[in-house]
């Protein structure tokens, strides 16, 4: 299985690394792809794509099955998760592809580009951060419930770390030490981007 973890990684945190380890210990995976979204996406607080990719490189340097896919950062415009996963599937035609998302994102999936094709063609690994009843959320949503067999729910994840919290506090305990040095060296997240 190829596991794809999409996100802003603005910056990548220790929580992102923990999710890799949790999935690697729980699911038989062949490869774990970090997929940073492009600055062309609508998130105005994203720093430059190159900085985020470089920080991800630092974060994953010791993660045996991890690599970075730059397909979204190299696109001329944001095409959506479905198009990204189709291109990854072309790279790994004989592998099952699973996309990682937080339980909080389940409620927003109805608004994703090509959501029905996304749900029918791919698996989803749901990281349950807040002990939510994910199965009930899936069951209550007719579209998600139609593809309930495509969801793998991981219940054993606990973390209060987030990229937003780091940006608000610049607390180095939320991120890898080398990533923190990279941020300080490049004067990131201090109003200068």
N, C-alpha and C positions, 0 to 999 in steps of 0.2 A: 504494500500500500504506500502511495505517495501522499503525505500529509502536507497541506498548504496552509500556512498561517499568515493571513493577510492583515494588514493594519498600518497605522501611521508610523509607529515606532518613533515617536517624537518626544523624547528619545526612547530607545529600547531600554527596558528595565530588567531587574532581576526577576520580576514576575513573568516576563516573556521567556526567560531561560527556564524558570520553574515549570512553565506549561510544556515546554519541549521535554523536560525530564519526565513529567507526569505521563504524557502521551507515549513516550518511548518505553516506559515501564508497563503501560497498560495495554497497548495495542501493538500488534506485530507490524512494524513499519520498516520500509526499505529506505525511504528518504524523507527528510523534513525540510520543506522549502519555506523560508521567510519571504513574504511577498509585500514589500513596502508599496503603499499607494503613492501615486504621483502627486506633486504639488498642484498639478492641474485639476485635481479633485477639489471639491468645494470647501475643504477645511482651510480657512484663512490663516490659522495659527501654525501651519506646517512650515518648518524651516526647509532650506534647500534640500532637494533629493539626495545630492551627493554626500552631504553631511550625515544624513540618516543611514545611507548605505554603508558609509565608512564605520559608523558606530555599530551597526549590525555585524560587520566583519569582525570587529573587536569582540563583541559579545559571543559570537558563535565559534571562535577560533578553536576551542577545545571540545566542541560538540560534534562527535564523530559522524552522525548522519545528517547534519544540518548544512544547508547552503542557502544562497540568496538568489531569488529570481528578480531580475530588473525589468521584466517585460512591461510592467505598468509605468515605471519611471522613464522608460524609453519611448512610450507611446506619445503621439502628437496631442491626443486628448484622452480623457477618461472614458473607457469603453465598458466598464462594469466587470464584476466578478465572473459572470458567466463566460465572457469572451476570454478572460485571463485563464480560466480553468480549461477551456477548450484548447487553448494553445499549449498549456502544460500537458494535457492529454495527448496531443500530437507528439510531444517530446517523449512521453512514456506510454505508448499505445497499448501495452499489455498489462498495465497496472491500474488498480482501482485508485481513484483520486478522492480524497476527503478534505473538506475545508473546515478549519477551526473557527469557532465563533463563541462569544460569551453568551450566556443564557439571556442577558439583557437585550441582545440583538434579535432574539426570536420575534419579538413584537414588531420589529421594523421590517422583517423580511418581505412582507406583502408589498413593500414599496421598492424592492430591489429590481434592477433592470433584468428582464427575462427570468423572473423568479420561478415560474412553473417549470421551464426547461432546466434551470439550475437544480431545482429539487428533484426532478425526475432523473437527471443524468449523473448526479454526484451524491456522495455521502457527506454528512456533516458531523463533526465532533463538537459537542456542546460542552463548554467548560462552565460548570455551575459554581460561580463565585460566592453567591449569597444564600446558599441552601434553599433556592427557590424550587417549587414543584414544577420542574421542566416538563415532565410527562403530561401533567395537567395542562400546561400552556400549549403544548403540541396538540393535545386532544381537543381543546376548546377552539382551536383555529382550524376551520375546515380545510384550508389549503395545506397547512403543515400536517394535519392528521392524515390526509390522503397519502403522504409520503413518510409516515411515521417510522417505517422500517429503514429509512435512510439516515436516521439520527442515532448517534452513539453518544450517550450522556455520561460525562465524567463527574462524579459527585464529590470526589475527595480533594477538592482544591480550595485552599484558604489563603487569601492574600489581600492586604489593604494597600499594596503598592500599585501606583498607576503613573503613567507618563504625566498626566495633568498634575498630580500631587508633586511630582518632582519639579515641574516647571514653576509651580507656585512657591515651592520652598527651597529649591536647589539643594535639598538634603542628599548628601552623597551616599547614604545608606540604602537608597532606593535603586541604585544602579551599580554596575560593575566599576571597580576602581579605575581601570584603564579608560573606560567610557567617560567617567567623570573628568579625568585628566584631559581627554580629547575635547570635552565641552569647555573646560576652562581655557585651554590653549587657544581654541578657536573663538572664544568669547560668545558662546551660544547661550540662548535663553535668558539674556540679560538686557533685552530691549534693543539689541543691535543687529537684528536680522531682517 
